[in-house]
């Protein structure tokens, strides 16, 4: 590979790493070409962009961003695939789904909003992460719950009070 080609890859990866809030590093070695294509299709269906690059180019790209990725450098050994996404849990869900019928990919590391997760043991934990919209929805639901209870108590109390007044009125009439 020519030096200019390598620089283009480094520049492209650097830009992706700079703008990425979430990305995963995985080992997809020993997968056949058809399996890799199947994994790429699954990634595409879930909105995950998958790239394969040499570890030295990945390392240089990470260093060029100016951010601290110290924990990631140790996993840059052997073949590495990079999964970029807009939602933190999607690549873990893709990995989990693909591994129902394959042994790989194996998660090397994940970068999620400045937190670094190392090792394949965290795939289930990462797959269970909720999106910001889901967390906001739960928070709003929790905040609305006491208000709904107060309104229901006032309504039921009002119905009881109206019933008592109606009964008293009927007694006066008779």
GIJO-V369361 format. One line per field, one symbol per residue. phi: phi as a letter, one per 30 degrees, with the letter a starting at -180 (. if undefined). psi: psi as a letter, one per 20 degrees, with the letter a starting at -180 (. if undefined). Layout:
BEGIN
phi->???
psi->???
END
This chain:
BEGIN
phi->.deddddddddddedddddddbabcbccdidddddddddddddddcicccbcbddddddddddddidcbeddddcdbidbccccacbededdddddddddbbdbdcddabcbhiccccjddceddddddcddddddddddddddeddddddddddddddddddddddddddddc
psi->pqhhgghggggghggghgiphpqqpqojqjqrghgghggggggghjkpppqprqhhhgghgghihirokgihhhimqappqpoqriphighhhgggghihjrhrqppgrqooljqpppqiijggghhiqqrhggggggggghhhghghggggggghghggghgghgggghhhh.
END
